Amino acid sequence: MSPAGAIAVSRRVSLLQPTAVNSILKEVRELQAQGRDIASLMRGEPDFRTPGHIVEAAQRALAAGRTGYPDNRGEPALRRAVAEKLERENGLRFDPEFEILITTGATFGIYAALAALIDGGGEVLLPDPIYDAYQSPIRLAGGRVRPVRARLEGGRFRIPREALEEAWTPAAKLLLLNTPWNPVGTVLGDTELREIGEFVLAKNLLLISDEIYEAITYDGARHLSPAALSPELRARCVVLNSFSKTYAMTGWRAGYCAAPREIIAAMYLVLQQSSRGPATFVQDAAAAALGGPQDCVAAMRREYAGRRAQVLDALGGLRGVRPIAPEGGFFAMADVRGLGRSSDAVRRALLLDHGVVVVHGSAYGAGGEGTLRISFASGGETLARGLEHLRAGLAEL
Ligand SMILES: Cc1ncc(COP(=O)(O)O)c(C=O)c1O
């Protein structure tokens, strides 16, 4: 047997990085092993249980023997439910036969879209800061990341046209957007999306739109899919979504994509050679989620709105700290540039000296430096205790 360490993993894999949350979790576990009690405001996992009618649909499907291989494109009833949802809620028409693919969470949709669309050296314009698990699949697909530096203006992160122009090179193949946008909480509005859309068309790019937080918006902000802006954009767009956040179904691993037929055909090939889709009974439950009552989604949105107010309240009136009110999603950012330390140094001090864990903004790209991401995916005692430690820690720093 060769000694440990002598195994050379592929060069491709050496380009991958653990997610920020996983790296920080390692630090947290070490502290917990020493007996430290750590309050977490870090994870992007809703603390709600999956609504009962969805669980029951899965139980019925299991009892009915729905345990064989699924249709690899996605079970026809689920694809139809997705097409109906997209038309009803997003004003988008997609053919369930050829233009929709059911995936193992949005994570697989991201992977399959990039694998299907990027060639070696192809560049992906990626807003900075953004969800940190886009970079690795871009690299795995052979692509290169071109950060599009977002600007924090008037208490809100946005994507200026100049930043898109600056990031662009002739090797740029696509732009990846996330709206509502993790971690910064911006919900891109009609005018902003139209401006970005014009750029996409002018540069002949493709657009991947990750819309996983669409159901969670505040203060009248409304999610808009860029694919709904014009037929030209729809023709160049891959819409990604998932059941994870909207229906508190993170562990079910179910998501979906909608895109023009040629793109879905290519993604389908990737899927056939890898995941082959979520379990059949999970797909039945997902169809029940889309086709069933939506008051559970509204109830979760109301609860998140209350938690958001609690976070903004806890961050108010602290010297050197400015809360950034999210328009969507379940993360709030705090602008901590006034504390005069790097965001990672602030995060570490909060963890080591005050027993609370958040994510430093620079984990999401250089554009996130000077900020912290505070999650309110969990509420109740976890949130209350976390905010108490956070406020005390920030006040001391
Ligand atoms: C922006 C974004 N996209 C995708 C995902 C992954 O979603 P899924 O659970 O559907 O794979 C997450 C999870 O945190 C996310 O924040």
The ligand as an ORCA input file, in Angstrom:
! r2SCAN-3c Opt
* xyz 0 1
  C     -27.290     31.153     -3.429
  C     -27.408     29.707     -3.163
  N     -27.531     28.868     -4.191
  C     -27.607     27.536     -3.985
  C     -27.573     26.992     -2.719
  C     -27.670     25.501     -2.556
  O     -29.010     25.100     -2.642
  P     -29.537     23.614     -2.620
  O     -29.804     23.224     -1.198
  O     -30.813     23.666     -3.398
  O     -28.530     22.749     -3.266
  C     -27.465     27.833     -1.614
  C     -27.411     27.268     -0.249
  O     -27.117     27.896      0.715
  C     -27.383     29.227     -1.847
  O     -27.264     30.091     -0.824
*
